[in-house]
Amino acid sequence: MTDPVLPTFEDIVAAADRLDGVARETPVLTHAALDEMSGGTLFVKAECLQVTGSFKIRGAMNRLAQLPDAQRAAGVVAFSSGNHAQGVARAARLLDMPALIVMPSDAPAIKVAGVEADGAEIVFYDRETESREEIAETIARERGAIVVPSFDDPHIVAGQGTAGLEFARQMAVQGAPLDHLICCAGGGGLITGIALAMNRLSPDTHIWAAEPEQHDDWARSLASGEIRTNAPGTRSFCDAILTPAPGEITFALGRRLLSGGLLASDKEVATAMRAAFRYLKIVAEPGGAAALAVALKGLPGALRGKRVGVIVTGGNVDAGLFADVLNGT
């Protein structure tokens, strides 16, 4: 098997140029109550305020913008539980391309509505009995379309890495780099893109993956040095980051650039969602709050008393679920 083609820091810089005027610079938020809860000084980058409600527009636009004109007429196919779906749908609309998204039948309604609002076609599948990859490949082959992966693609990783480019520059303006940075990890496109950017601009910053405690493929993979998978049917309400395993590209970057994995329970994630709403006045979806959950449960010893960056990656949560979380039900 040949080694995967990996993105570079220069690819992230080029992606930032492509995203100019499309993605917005998201704010870095702080609050003394969160510092007290965590045992460190937290800097929360609110990608939940990004276009389409998550960081995913960064990678999607970078990937689609590089398709040749001859390919655009046939369009693109993607598979996603929702946030990548919305990113691809929005990028396709902006570039006047057709898009079809393969989504799980239990995808949050707000994410389905977001895809439909941008004019993309949706095909639903059953997470337990069907393969989204096979469905997407079949449809793409029939249409002559391009499949846009949600994470294991160098252009996607480079696009997501612009969040790290941005965060490093924002912290430089504040006069001191981060000691550590915690980001949720599903397939790993965002966290490895961020790590690639930080490795150049803030090389002393340690990058940690946050995951649901029963869906800890990144923690186990980083500890063993080999890709580990989650058992079929392993569940969490962090729907956005429930991928089976790290990707080949993302793990090739992650084993070199990441310091390890940290875990949070669904209950701790719900606590973080409430804290984000109460203190930062932002809406965080479950998967998007995983990194904050890891911090607020109490930072591990090496991170305590340090300057810690946290990425809140998305805010696309159904109103009913969010109300239940806020009410503690």
C-alpha positions as CSV (number, residue, x, y, z in Angstrom):
1,M,0.0,0.0,0.0
2,T,1.4,3.4,-1.0
3,D,1.7,6.2,1.6
4,P,-1.1,8.7,1.5
5,V,-0.6,12.1,0.1
6,L,-0.5,14.5,3.0
7,P,-1.3,18.2,3.1
8,T,1.3,20.8,4.0
9,F,1.3,24.1,5.8
10,E,1.5,25.8,2.5
11,D,-1.7,24.0,1.5
12,I,-3.4,25.6,4.5
13,V,-2.3,29.0,3.5
14,A,-3.6,28.5,0.0
15,A,-6.9,27.3,1.4
16,A,-7.2,30.4,3.5
17,D,-7.0,32.5,0.3
18,R,-9.8,30.4,-1.3
19,L,-12.0,30.8,1.7
20,D,-11.6,34.6,1.8
21,G,-15.1,36.0,1.7
22,V,-16.7,32.6,2.3
23,A,-15.8,31.5,5.8
24,R,-15.9,34.0,8.7
25,E,-13.2,34.5,11.3
26,T,-14.8,33.1,14.5
27,P,-14.2,34.7,17.9
28,V,-12.1,33.5,20.8
29,L,-14.2,33.7,24.0
30,T,-13.2,33.6,27.7
31,H,-14.9,33.5,31.0
32,A,-13.6,33.3,34.6
33,A,-16.2,30.7,35.6
34,L,-14.9,28.3,32.9
35,D,-11.3,28.8,34.1
36,E,-12.4,28.0,37.6
37,M,-14.2,24.8,36.5
38,S,-11.3,23.6,34.4
39,G,-8.3,24.5,36.5
40,G,-6.7,26.3,33.6
41,T,-7.1,29.5,31.5
42,L,-9.4,28.6,28.6
43,F,-9.6,30.3,25.2
44,V,-12.7,29.0,23.4
45,K,-12.8,29.3,19.6
46,A,-16.5,29.4,18.6
47,E,-16.6,27.6,15.3
48,C,-20.3,27.0,16.1
49,L,-20.7,30.6,14.8
50,Q,-19.1,29.7,11.5
51,V,-21.1,29.7,8.2
52,T,-23.6,26.8,8.2
53,G,-23.1,26.4,12.0
54,S,-19.8,24.4,12.0
55,F,-16.2,24.4,10.7
56,K,-17.1,22.1,7.8
57,I,-17.5,24.9,5.2
58,R,-13.7,25.4,5.4
59,G,-12.8,22.0,4.0
60,A,-15.8,21.7,1.7
61,M,-15.2,25.0,-0.1
62,N,-11.5,24.3,-0.4
63,R,-12.2,20.9,-2.0
64,L,-14.9,22.0,-4.4
65,A,-13.2,25.2,-5.4
66,Q,-10.4,23.2,-6.9
67,L,-12.6,21.0,-9.1
68,P,-12.0,21.8,-12.8
69,D,-14.9,23.4,-14.7
70,A,-15.5,20.2,-16.8
71,Q,-16.2,18.3,-13.6
72,R,-18.5,20.7,-12.0
73,A,-21.5,20.0,-14.2
74,A,-21.7,16.4,-12.9
75,G,-21.6,17.7,-9.4
76,V,-20.5,16.1,-6.1
77,V,-21.7,13.4,-3.7
78,A,-20.9,13.4,0.0
79,F,-21.9,11.3,3.0
80,S,-22.3,12.9,6.4
81,S,-24.4,12.9,9.6
82,G,-25.0,16.6,8.9
83,N,-22.3,19.2,9.3
84,H,-20.1,18.1,6.4
85,A,-23.4,17.7,4.5
86,Q,-24.3,21.3,5.1
87,G,-20.8,22.5,4.3
88,V,-20.8,20.7,0.9
89,A,-24.3,21.8,0.1
90,R,-23.4,25.5,0.8
91,A,-20.1,25.3,-1.1
92,A,-21.9,23.6,-4.1
93,R,-24.6,26.3,-4.2
94,L,-22.0,29.1,-4.1
95,L,-20.1,27.4,-6.9
96,D,-23.3,26.6,-8.9
97,M,-22.8,22.9,-8.7
98,P,-25.4,20.1,-8.0
99,A,-24.8,18.1,-4.8
100,L,-26.3,14.9,-3.4
101,I,-25.8,14.0,0.3
102,V,-26.1,10.5,1.8
103,M,-27.3,11.0,5.3
104,P,-28.3,8.6,8.1
105,S,-32.0,8.3,8.7
106,D,-31.6,9.5,12.3
107,A,-29.7,12.7,11.3
108,P,-30.8,15.7,13.4
109,A,-33.7,17.5,11.7
110,I,-31.9,20.9,11.9
111,K,-29.0,19.4,9.8
112,V,-31.4,17.9,7.2
113,A,-33.2,21.2,6.9
114,G,-29.8,23.0,6.4
115,V,-28.9,20.7,3.5
116,E,-32.3,21.1,1.9
117,A,-32.2,24.9,2.3
118,D,-29.1,25.0,0.1
119,G,-30.8,22.9,-2.6
120,A,-28.9,19.6,-2.2
121,E,-30.6,16.3,-2.8
122,I,-30.6,13.8,0.1
123,V,-30.6,10.0,0.1
124,F,-31.1,8.5,3.6
125,Y,-29.5,5.3,4.8
126,D,-29.6,3.0,7.9
127,R,-26.4,3.4,10.1
128,E,-26.7,-0.2,11.3
129,T,-27.4,-2.1,8.1
130,E,-26.1,0.0,5.2
131,S,-22.7,1.4,4.1
132,R,-22.8,5.1,3.3
133,E,-19.5,4.8,1.4
134,E,-20.9,2.2,-0.9
135,I,-24.1,4.1,-1.5
136,A,-22.2,7.3,-2.3
137,E,-19.7,5.5,-4.6
138,T,-22.6,3.9,-6.5
139,I,-24.4,7.1,-7.0
140,A,-21.3,9.0,-8.0
141,R,-20.4,6.3,-10.5
142,E,-23.8,6.5,-12.1
143,R,-23.7,10.3,-12.4
144,G,-20.0,10.8,-13.1
145,A,-19.8,12.9,-10.0
146,I,-17.0,13.3,-7.5
147,V,-17.2,11.9,-4.0
148,V,-16.2,14.5,-1.4
149,P,-15.0,12.7,1.8
150,S,-15.8,14.2,5.1
151,F,-12.2,14.0,6.4
152,D,-9.7,11.7,4.7
153,D,-8.7,14.0,1.9
154,P,-5.7,16.4,1.8
155,H,-7.8,19.3,0.5
156,I,-10.4,18.8,3.2
157,V,-7.7,18.7,5.9
158,A,-6.0,21.8,4.5
159,G,-9.3,23.7,4.5
160,Q,-10.1,22.7,8.1
161,G,-6.6,23.7,9.0
162,T,-7.4,27.3,8.4
163,A,-9.2,27.3,11.8
164,G,-5.8,26.6,13.3
165,L,-4.1,29.2,11.2
166,E,-6.7,31.7,12.4
167,F,-6.5,30.6,16.1
168,A,-2.7,30.8,16.2
169,R,-2.8,34.3,14.8
170,Q,-5.6,35.4,17.2
171,M,-3.5,34.2,20.1
172,A,-0.4,36.0,18.8
173,V,-2.3,39.2,18.9
174,Q,-3.2,38.5,22.5
175,G,0.6,38.3,23.2
176,A,1.0,34.7,24.3
177,P,0.7,31.3,22.6
178,L,-1.4,28.4,23.9
179,D,0.3,25.8,26.0
180,H,-2.3,23.2,24.9
181,L,-5.2,22.9,22.5
182,I,-8.1,20.5,22.8
183,C,-10.3,19.6,19.8
184,C,-12.9,16.9,19.2
185,A,-11.9,14.1,16.8
186,G,-14.3,12.1,14.6
187,G,-12.4,11.2,11.4
188,G,-9.8,13.8,12.4
189,G,-9.8,16.2,9.5
190,L,-10.2,19.3,11.7
191,I,-7.8,18.3,14.5
192,T,-5.0,17.2,12.2
193,G,-5.4,20.3,10.0
194,I,-5.3,22.5,13.1
195,A,-2.2,20.6,14.4
196,L,-0.5,21.1,11.1
197,A,-1.0,24.8,11.3
198,M,0.0,25.0,14.9
199,N,3.1,23.0,14.3
200,R,4.4,25.9,12.1
201,L,3.0,28.9,13.9
202,S,2.9,27.7,17.6
203,P,5.2,24.7,17.8
204,D,5.2,24.5,21.6
205,T,1.4,24.0,21.7
206,H,0.4,20.4,22.5
207,I,-2.7,19.2,20.7
208,W,-5.2,16.8,22.3
209,A,-8.1,14.8,20.8
210,A,-11.4,14.8,22.7
211,E,-13.9,12.0,22.3
212,P,-16.9,10.3,23.9
213,E,-15.6,7.8,26.4
214,Q,-17.3,4.9,24.7
215,H,-16.1,6.0,21.2
216,D,-12.4,6.4,21.8
217,D,-10.8,5.2,18.6
218,W,-8.4,8.2,18.5
219,A,-7.2,7.7,22.1
220,R,-6.6,4.0,21.5
221,S,-5.0,4.6,18.1
222,L,-2.6,7.2,19.4
223,A,-1.6,5.1,22.4
224,S,-0.9,2.0,20.2
225,G,0.6,3.7,17.2
226,E,-1.9,1.9,14.9
227,I,-5.4,2.7,13.7
228,R,-8.0,1.2,16.1
229,T,-11.7,1.0,15.3
230,N,-14.8,1.3,17.4
231,A,-17.1,-1.7,17.8
232,P,-20.2,-1.6,15.6
233,G,-23.2,-0.1,17.3
234,T,-21.1,1.9,19.8
235,R,-23.3,5.0,20.5
236,S,-23.1,8.4,22.0
237,F,-25.3,11.5,21.6
238,C,-22.3,13.2,20.1
239,D,-23.6,12.3,16.6
240,A,-21.2,14.6,14.7
241,I,-18.0,12.7,15.7
242,L,-19.2,9.0,15.6
243,T,-16.9,7.8,12.9
244,P,-15.6,4.2,13.0
245,A,-11.9,5.0,13.0
246,P,-9.3,7.6,12.1
247,G,-8.6,7.9,8.4
248,E,-5.3,7.0,6.8
249,I,-4.4,10.6,6.0
250,T,-5.5,12.0,9.3
251,F,-3.8,9.3,11.4
252,A,-0.6,9.7,9.4
253,L,-0.6,13.3,10.5
254,G,-2.1,12.7,14.0
255,R,0.4,10.1,15.2
256,R,3.2,12.7,14.5
257,L,1.4,15.9,15.7
258,L,-1.0,14.9,18.5
259,S,-0.2,14.4,22.1
260,G,-2.9,11.9,23.0
261,G,-6.6,11.4,23.5
262,L,-8.9,12.7,26.3
263,L,-12.4,11.4,27.0
264,A,-15.8,12.7,28.3
265,S,-19.1,11.1,29.1
266,D,-22.3,12.1,27.5
267,K,-23.3,13.6,30.9
268,E,-20.1,15.7,30.9
269,V,-20.8,16.8,27.4
270,A,-24.3,18.0,28.4
271,T,-22.7,19.9,31.3
272,A,-20.4,21.6,28.8
273,M,-23.3,22.5,26.5
274,R,-25.1,24.2,29.5
275,A,-21.9,26.0,30.5
276,A,-21.3,27.3,26.9
277,F,-24.8,28.7,26.8
278,R,-24.7,30.2,30.3
279,Y,-21.3,31.8,30.3
280,L,-20.4,32.3,26.6
281,K,-23.9,32.7,25.2
282,I,-23.3,30.2,22.4
283,V,-25.2,27.1,21.3
284,A,-23.0,24.0,21.1
285,E,-24.2,20.7,19.7
286,P,-23.1,17.6,21.6
287,G,-20.1,16.6,19.3
288,G,-19.1,20.2,19.1
289,A,-18.9,20.5,22.9
290,A,-16.7,17.4,23.5
291,A,-13.5,19.4,23.8
292,L,-15.1,21.8,26.3
293,A,-16.4,18.9,28.2
294,V,-12.9,17.4,28.6
295,A,-11.7,20.7,29.9
296,L,-14.6,21.4,32.3
297,K,-14.5,18.0,33.9
298,G,-11.1,19.1,35.3
299,L,-8.0,19.3,33.2
300,P,-5.5,16.5,33.7
301,G,-2.4,17.3,35.6
302,A,-0.1,18.4,32.7
303,L,-2.7,20.9,31.5
304,R,-3.7,22.4,34.8
305,G,-2.8,26.0,35.3
306,K,-1.9,26.4,31.6
307,R,-3.3,28.4,28.7
308,V,-5.6,26.0,27.0
309,G,-7.4,26.5,23.7
310,V,-10.7,24.7,23.1
311,I,-12.6,24.4,19.9
312,V,-16.4,24.4,20.0
313,T,-16.8,22.9,16.6
314,G,-20.5,23.2,15.8
315,G,-23.9,24.4,17.0
316,N,-26.3,22.4,14.9
317,V,-28.5,20.8,17.5
318,D,-32.2,20.2,17.4
319,A,-34.2,22.6,19.6
320,G,-35.9,19.8,21.5
321,L,-32.7,18.1,22.4
322,F,-31.0,21.4,23.3
323,A,-34.0,22.3,25.6
324,D,-33.7,18.9,27.3
325,V,-30.0,19.4,27.9
326,L,-30.5,22.9,29.3
327,N,-33.2,21.6,31.6
328,G,-31.1,18.7,32.7
329,T,-33.5,16.0,31.4
